[in-house]
């Protein structure tokens, strides 16, 4: 007889502060037969009602405790502002629930260490939302690296330019918590640098030895956090990686680009042109359509819980990403 399919993984979403990630994640869970969206939690009932309408999830609450203590919930996805995340992750781990975490996982390394300790003590799966290792683009980059066609990575440039984030879809109230120094470790730079640092760690596989750079407010001088940041990381391998992220693009626009130069070849990609380019040593650039770089957090969570496939980025990876970000801010702020 055919094996019975495992029961869907029961997931609750806590918080819609980081709605850019939370709403797509909730919709993916609702549409995936391997998962079940069992609850939506946010301090603002209007926000949960909005997402409930999009997903068909009928259980909503303003109290995270209702799902953290519920044995019918297998995993939580926490997309609150960063300051609230550590306590929720600690509570989820103590309750034995798997976690998808907002990025970065904490404001401080002390809080991150608390999360690491509880996650490892509980033995649960922790998926950082800044990690993308199974998207078509990530797999293509990994194939180029593992095949030796790039050789030894020597330099990398990662950049993203966008306008100011919105507190909620369609809102005209400004960036909300993204620009509140009490709720986030920084502004434009850390907003997307976490994704790029996670990717650079996977490609270069070498710890950071030294960091320098600059931050500023080039377009939004009254903003309490930076709208521009540019970091230069020298790795222990001798490679140099730069990470530039901004909120200075025209409203409603964004673009992401990267270049990795190795001893045997180079690869570059751009969302503005929709292309992926590769140049072998002594050869010319050849361009193809840019593979999708879709968020894979749900896929990674399901594979880890149901098939025992360990995520490439773990709670310790998230802690290291935060440490790298905080080291940059310490270097530029003095």
C-alpha positions in Angstrom: 0.0 0.0 0.0 1.2 3.5 -0.7 2.6 5.4 2.2 0.2 7.9 3.9 1.2 11.5 3.3 2.5 13.2 6.5 0.1 15.6 8.1 0.5 19.3 7.1 2.9 21.4 9.2 0.7 23.7 11.3 2.1 27.2 11.2 1.1 30.4 12.9 2.3 33.9 11.8 3.1 36.3 14.6 3.4 40.0 13.7 3.0 41.9 10.4 5.4 44.7 11.1 7.7 43.3 8.4 4.8 43.0 6.1 6.9 42.7 2.9 7.9 39.2 4.1 5.0 38.3 6.3 2.2 38.6 3.8 3.8 36.6 1.0 4.9 34.0 3.6 1.3 33.7 5.0 -0.1 33.4 1.4 2.4 30.7 0.5 1.6 28.7 3.7 -2.1 29.0 2.9 -1.5 27.7 -0.7 0.9 24.8 0.1 -0.8 21.4 0.8 2.2 20.4 2.9 1.4 23.2 5.4 -1.6 24.7 7.1 -2.0 28.3 8.2 -3.6 27.9 11.5 -3.5 31.4 13.0 -2.6 35.1 12.4 -1.5 37.2 15.3 -0.8 41.0 15.4 -1.5 43.8 17.9 -3.6 45.5 15.2 -6.8 43.6 14.4 -7.2 45.5 11.2 -3.9 44.1 9.9 -4.8 40.5 10.8 -8.2 41.0 9.2 -6.5 42.2 6.0 -4.2 39.1 5.9 -7.1 36.8 6.9 -9.0 38.0 3.8 -6.0 37.3 1.6 -5.4 33.8 3.0 -8.7 32.5 4.2 -7.3 31.9 7.7 -10.2 32.4 10.2 -8.3 32.3 13.4 -6.9 35.7 14.5 -5.6 37.1 17.7 -3.8 40.1 19.2 -2.0 37.9 21.8 1.0 35.7 20.8 0.5 33.6 23.9 -2.6 32.0 22.3 -0.4 30.3 19.7 2.8 29.9 21.7 1.0 27.7 24.2 -1.1 25.9 21.7 -0.1 22.2 21.1 -1.9 22.3 17.8 0.7 24.8 16.4 4.0 23.1 15.2 5.8 26.3 14.0 5.7 30.0 14.3 6.8 32.6 11.7 7.8 35.8 13.5 7.6 39.0 11.5 7.4 41.6 14.3 9.8 44.5 14.5 13.3 43.3 15.5 13.1 44.5 19.1 10.2 42.1 19.8 11.7 39.1 18.1 14.0 37.6 20.7 11.4 37.2 23.4 9.0 35.5 21.0 11.7 33.2 19.6 12.8 32.2 23.1 9.2 31.5 24.1 8.6 29.5 20.9 11.7 27.4 21.4 10.8 26.7 25.0 7.4 25.5 23.7 9.1 23.2 21.3 7.9 25.1 18.2 10.0 25.5 15.0 10.8 29.1 14.0 11.0 31.3 10.9 12.6 34.5 12.2 12.4 38.1 11.0 15.7 39.6 10.0 18.0 40.3 11.8 17.1 38.1 14.7 17.8 40.7 17.4 19.1 44.2 18.2 22.1 43.0 20.3 24.4 40.0 20.4 23.3 39.4 24.0 19.7 38.9 22.9 20.8 36.8 19.9 22.8 34.6 22.2 19.7 34.0 24.3 17.9 32.8 21.1 20.8 30.6 20.1 20.9 28.9 23.5 17.2 28.2 23.6 16.9 27.0 20.0 19.8 24.6 20.5 18.6 23.4 23.9 15.2 22.7 22.3 16.6 21.0 19.2 14.0 22.8 17.0 14.5 24.1 13.4 15.3 27.8 13.1 15.1 29.4 9.6 16.4 33.0 9.2 14.3 34.9 6.8 17.4 36.6 5.3 18.6 33.3 3.9 18.0 32.2 0.3 19.9 29.0 -0.6 17.5 27.0 -2.8 16.2 29.8 -5.1 17.1 29.2 -8.8 19.6 32.1 -8.6 21.2 30.8 -5.4 21.5 27.3 -6.9 23.1 28.7 -10.1 25.7 30.7 -8.1 26.5 27.6 -6.0 26.9 25.5 -9.1 29.4 27.9 -10.6 31.3 28.0 -7.4 31.3 24.2 -6.7 32.2 23.4 -10.3 35.4 25.4 -10.1 34.5 27.7 -13.0 34.9 30.7 -10.7 38.0 29.5 -9.1 38.9 31.1 -5.7 36.5 34.0 -5.0 38.7 37.2 -4.7 36.2 40.1 -4.6 32.5 40.7 -4.4 30.1 43.6 -4.8 26.6 43.4 -3.5 24.2 46.4 -3.7 20.5 47.3 -3.5 18.8 50.6 -4.0 15.2 51.3 -3.1 12.9 54.0 -1.9 11.8 54.4 1.7 9.8 51.3 3.0 6.2 51.8 3.8 4.7 51.1 7.2 1.9 49.1 5.6 0.7 48.5 2.0 -0.6 51.7 0.5 0.3 53.7 3.6 1.5 57.3 3.3 2.7 57.5 7.0 6.3 56.9 6.1 8.6 54.0 7.0 7.2 53.3 10.5 9.4 51.0 12.7 12.1 50.7 10.0 13.2 54.2 10.9 12.8 53.8 14.7 16.3 53.4 16.4 14.6 51.7 19.4 13.1 49.0 17.2 15.9 48.3 14.6 19.7 48.2 14.7 20.0 50.6 11.7 18.3 51.9 8.6 18.7 51.4 4.9 21.9 49.5 5.1 21.0 46.7 7.5 17.5 46.5 5.9 19.0 44.6 2.9 22.6 44.0 3.9 21.5 40.9 5.9 20.5 39.1 2.7 23.7 40.0 1.0 25.9 39.1 3.9 24.2 35.7 4.2 24.9 35.1 0.5 28.5 36.3 0.7 29.1 34.0 3.6 27.9 31.1 1.5 30.0 32.0 -1.5 33.2 33.2 0.1 33.3 30.9 3.1 35.7 33.0 5.0 35.2 35.0 8.2 35.5 38.8 8.3 38.9 40.1 9.4 38.3 43.9 9.1 35.5 46.2 8.3 35.2 49.9 7.3 32.8 52.0 5.3 30.4 54.9 5.6 26.8 55.8 6.4 24.8 58.9 5.7 21.6 60.6 5.0 21.8 61.7 1.3 18.2 62.2 0.5 16.3 62.1 3.8 18.3 64.3 6.2 15.6 64.3 8.9 15.5 60.5 9.1 16.7 59.2 12.5 18.5 56.3 10.8 20.7 56.2 7.7 19.3 56.2 4.1 22.7 55.2 2.7 25.4 52.7 3.8 28.5 51.2 2.1 30.6 48.6 3.9 33.9 47.2 2.9 34.8 43.8 4.4 38.2 42.3 4.2 38.0 38.5 4.8 40.5 36.3 6.4 41.1 34.7 3.0 42.2 38.1 1.7 39.1 38.6 -0.5 37.3 41.9 -0.3 33.5 42.2 -0.3 31.6 45.5 -0.5 27.9 45.8 0.5 26.0 49.0 -0.4 22.3 49.5 0.5 20.2 52.6 0.2 16.7 54.1 0.5 17.6 56.9 -2.0 16.0 55.5 -5.1 12.9 57.1 -6.6 9.8 56.1 -4.7 8.4 52.8 -5.9 11.6 51.6 -7.6 14.3 49.2 -6.5 17.2 47.3 -8.1 19.6 44.7 -6.9 23.0 43.9 -8.4 26.0 41.8 -7.6 29.4 40.9 -9.0 31.7 38.1 -7.8 35.2 37.9 -9.3 37.2 34.7 -8.9 40.6 33.5 -10.0 39.1 31.6 -12.9 36.0 33.6 -13.8 33.4 36.1 -12.8 29.6 36.3 -12.4 27.3 39.2 -12.2 23.6 39.8 -12.0 21.1 42.7 -12.1 17.4 42.9 -11.5 17.3 46.2 -13.4 18.4 44.4 -16.6 17.1 41.0 -15.7 20.3 39.3 -16.7 22.9 36.9 -15.3 26.4 37.1 -16.8 29.4 34.8 -16.7 32.8 35.4 -18.0 35.5 32.6 -17.9 39.2 33.4 -17.5 40.4 34.9 -20.8 36.9 34.9 -22.3 34.0 37.3 -22.9 30.9 37.9 -21.0 27.9 35.8 -21.9 24.5 36.8 -20.6 21.3 34.9 -19.9 17.9 35.5 -18.3 18.2 36.2 -14.6 17.0 33.1 -12.6 14.3 33.8 -9.9 15.6 34.6 -6.4 12.4 33.8 -4.6 12.2 33.5 -0.9 12.5 29.8 0.1 11.9 29.9 3.9 8.8 27.7 3.8 10.5 25.2 1.5 13.5 25.0 3.8 11.3 24.7 6.9 9.3 21.9 5.5 12.4 20.0 4.2 14.1 20.3 7.6 11.0 19.2 9.7 9.7 16.5 7.4 12.8 15.2 5.7 15.6 16.1 8.1 17.4 18.3 5.6 19.4 20.8 7.8 19.0 24.4 6.6 22.2 25.9 5.2 21.6 29.0 7.3 20.8 28.3 11.0 20.3 30.3 14.2 24.1 30.5 14.5 24.4 31.9 10.9 21.8 34.5 11.8 23.8 35.4 14.9 27.0 35.8 12.8 25.1 37.9 10.2 24.0 40.2 13.0 27.5 40.3 14.5 28.9 41.4 11.1 26.3 44.1 10.8 26.9 45.4 14.3 30.7 45.4 13.6 30.1 47.6 10.5 28.0 50.1 12.5 30.6 50.2 15.3 33.3 50.9 12.8 31.5 53.8 11.0 29.9 55.4 14.1 33.0 55.3 16.2 
